[in-house]
Amino acid sequence: MRKAAGEEAVRRCGVAWTILQPAIYAQTVSRMIVGPDDEVGVPWDPEAPMAAVHLGDVAEVAATVLTEDGHHAATYELAGPERLGLSAMIATVARVTGRTLRTRRLGPGDWGLFERGSPEADAVEAMRAEYDAHGLPGNANVLGWLLGRPATSFADAVLSDLRRPS
């Protein structure tokens, strides 16, 4: 709801605008998975479909809409090319890295990011409940159209992250 309110404020601000709505970033998921431990904390239903988008693809689209005409008053949903649950993403990371990974379901508040009961923690829990119920599926057609090429797969996103220095 906060994002919707922010987008509405942008639409009413009186200047040219374009809104990008990226799905969950592949890097967020791969960083969550590619840690020093072989145990992966899973914060929502591991089978919930997600269309993780590569951050590099989002950056490329942002550069396009900022430098080319024709994007004023457009809202673009940016989703990756696959609908994968965390279990499939974890299996992909294991395959790409050659590691054996185990999963552990995290309970409410186990993320440890925010003080329990804070507005931020409540927002994370609301997001988790939404992902448990519906995932975050998407369609990569808009992203591919804006890129002029197919969107980056989750496996390729993981590989590119592994090649990049931390």
LINJO-V251614 format. One record per pair of residues at least 12 apart in sequence whose ideal C-beta (glycine too) atoms are under 10 Angstrom apart, sorted by sequence separation. I is the first residue (numbers start at 1). GAP is how many residues later the second one is. If there is no record, write none. Layout:
i,gap
I,GAP
I,GAP
//
This chain:
i,gap
7,12
90,12
91,12
109,12
140,12
6,13
90,13
108,13
111,13
140,13
7,14
111,14
61,15
109,15
3,16
62,16
87,16
108,16
109,16
61,17
86,17
108,17
111,17
3,18
86,19
58,20
108,20
29,21
57,21
108,21
30,22
58,22
106,22
29,23
57,23
26,24
28,24
30,24
53,24
54,24
57,24
26,25
27,25
28,25
53,25
24,26
26,26
27,26
51,26
53,26
54,26
23,27
24,27
25,27
26,27
27,27
28,27
51,27
52,27
53,27
54,27
23,28
24,28
25,28
26,28
27,28
51,28
52,28
53,28
22,29
23,29
24,29
25,29
26,29
27,29
50,29
51,29
52,29
22,30
23,30
25,30
26,30
50,30
51,30
52,30
22,31
25,31
26,31
27,31
51,31
52,31
22,32
25,32
26,32
50,32
51,32
52,32
22,33
25,33
49,33
50,33
51,33
49,34
50,34
52,34
22,35
23,35
48,35
49,35
50,35
22,36
48,36
49,36
50,36
47,37
48,37
52,37
20,38
47,38
48,38
50,38
22,39
46,39
47,39
48,39
49,39
50,39
22,40
45,40
46,40
47,40
20,41
44,41
45,41
46,41
47,41
20,42
44,42
45,42
46,42
18,43
42,43
43,43
46,43
18,44
42,44
46,44
20,45
42,45
86,45
18,46
19,46
40,46
18,47
40,47
42,47
18,48
42,48
40,49
86,49
40,50
85,50
20,51
84,51
18,52
19,52
83,52
18,53
25,53
33,53
40,53
83,53
84,53
17,54
18,54
19,54
20,54
21,54
22,54
23,54
26,54
32,54
40,54
83,54
16,55
17,55
18,55
19,55
20,55
21,55
22,55
23,55
24,55
25,55
29,55
82,55
83,55
16,56
17,56
18,56
19,56
20,56
21,56
22,56
23,56
24,56
26,56
33,56
34,56
38,56
82,56
83,56
15,57
16,57
17,57
18,57
19,57
20,57
21,57
22,57
23,57
29,57
32,57
33,57
46,57
79,57
81,57
83,57
17,58
18,58
19,58
20,58
21,58
22,58
26,58
32,58
79,58
80,58
81,58
82,58
96,58
30,59
33,59
34,59
46,59
79,59
80,59
81,59
96,59
29,60
30,60
33,60
45,60
78,60
79,60
80,60
81,60
95,60
96,60
29,61
32,61
33,61
38,61
40,61
42,61
44,61
77,61
79,61
92,61
93,61
96,61
97,61
11,62
30,62
34,62
38,62
39,62
40,62
41,62
42,62
43,62
44,62
77,62
78,62
79,62
81,62
92,62
93,62
96,62
97,62
26,63
29,63
30,63
34,63
38,63
39,63
40,63
41,63
42,63
43,63
77,63
79,63
80,63
81,63
92,63
95,63
96,63
11,64
29,64
33,64
37,64
38,64
39,64
40,64
41,64
42,64
43,64
77,64
78,64
79,64
10,65
34,65
37,65
39,65
41,65
43,65
77,65
78,65
79,65
89,65
92,65
93,65
96,65
97,65
30,66
33,66
35,66
40,66
41,66
76,66
77,66
88,66
89,66
92,66
96,66
30,67
34,67
37,67
43,67
75,67
76,67
92,67
7,68
33,68
43,68
74,68
78,68
89,68
93,68
41,69
76,69
78,69
81,69
82,69
84,69
89,69
93,69
33,70
41,70
76,70
81,70
84,70
41,71
80,71
81,71
82,71
84,71
74,72
79,72
80,72
81,72
82,72
78,73
80,73
81,73
82,73
80,74
71,75
81,75
80,77
68,78
32,79
48,80
43,81
50,81
61,81
65,81
43,82
48,82
49,82
61,82
64,82
44,83
45,83
48,83
53,83
57,83
60,83
64,83
43,84
44,84
48,84
51,84
52,84
61,84
62,84
64,84
43,85
44,85
48,85
49,85
50,85
51,85
53,85
58,85
61,85
44,86
45,86
48,86
49,86
50,86
51,86
52,86
57,86
60,86
61,86
44,87
45,87
48,87
49,87
50,87
51,87
53,87
57,87
60,87
43,88
44,88
45,88
47,88
48,88
49,88
50,88
51,88
58,88
60,88
43,89
44,89
45,89
48,89
49,89
51,89
54,89
57,89
58,89
60,89
45,90
53,90
57,90
61,90
44,91
44,92
51,92
57,92
60,92
57,93
58,93
57,94
57,95
56,96
54,97
55,97
53,98
54,98
53,99
54,99
51,100
52,100
54,100
56,100
57,100
52,101
53,101
56,101
52,102
54,102
55,102
24,103
51,103
54,103
50,104
53,104
54,104
56,104
52,105
55,105
56,105
52,106
54,106
55,106
24,107
54,107
56,108
24,111
23,112
24,112
23,113
23,114
24,114
23,115
22,116
23,116
2,117
21,117
23,117
23,120
2,121
21,121
22,121
1,122
20,123
30,124
34,124
1,125
26,125
29,125
30,125
33,125
20,126
26,126
26,127
30,127
31,127
34,127
26,128
29,128
30,128
34,128
26,129
29,129
30,129
26,130
27,130
30,130
31,130
26,131
27,131
30,131
25,132
26,132
30,132
27,133
26,134
27,134
26,135
31,135
27,137
//
